[in-house]
């Protein structure tokens, strides 16, 4: 039997040997980031041993089960042929005592497919056996129901992601905290970008959600801060414009290379030095704001050292300070030093 096929009759798929199924179907890798374990080869599971009711308790990520129209569409698809590029459904070992007498497995992924195969007169099918904690398994289901790379027809997209996050909060498994919600979003749906990310966060967060503690800045955020929050003594210019009061060119940045190189060009062209207001990324368990700020200064100093060794006599740029980022401990009206204290009138000089 040739295994290089795009489709195969359902009858033929159901009559494969275990060795043929292992050759035909490719073990999915897209769930690896969730910490689950998936069997190396498919397993055959009779439907009467599979707990598979299409409800909210099992089919995580869906607020409602498949509609009748969706079920009929899938049934017709499987009656015509099995599309071999589609993933097999997945099931985990049943561990709940009240169900162990009757079932060996719980269906985790493929509720519509299991229904369609059964509707075509089959009493079992090939599954990937998946194992993990309850949270890991439910994360996997939510990801499958919302992954926009899937070729299944009935994706739930953003609503499914919202449903999963809200359920975790309601069940006490996720803190109603902006940072915790974002962290979970990054864990299960890595790479999800705006505008979908923003819409999901807005839909999940409520009046009781703890606000995000640490603020980050892009250029537009800095402009807003200067207009709406900054005390007068901490105002500055940015975008490479001239600060006539200080007689320096002004920049803001999250990296040291761009402002240093631009300041060098300005100095060569005009003889005037530049300044920069830095911001850093949010802290992590291993690197708080002070560490990130000091690392940025150290990198700038090392960068200038290379130029100084090449003959540059003075550093073309000074550091005004850092944007305030800790909304609890720092004065959000002031530029701050490495430790988060309001800056004095002095800049941080690099040499």
Buried (B, 14 or more C-beta within 10 A) or exposed (E): EEEEEEEBEBEEBBEBEEEBBBEBBEEBEEBEEBBBEBBEBBBEBEBEBBBBEBEBEBBBBBEEBBEEEBBBBBBEBBBEBBEBEBBBBBBBEBEEEEEEEEBBBBBBBBBBBBBBBBBBEBEBBBBBBBBBEEBBBBBBBBBBBBBEEBEBEBBBEBBBBBBBBBBBBEEEEBBBBBBBBBEBBEEBBEEBEEEBBEEBBEBBBEEEBEEBBBBEBEEEBBBEBBEEEBEEEBEBBBEBEBBEEBEBBBBBBBEBEEBBBBBBBBBEEEEBBBBBBBBBEBBEEEEBBBBBBEEBBEBBBEBBBEBBEEEBEEBBBBBBBBBBBBEEEBBBBBBBBBEBEBBEEEBBEBE
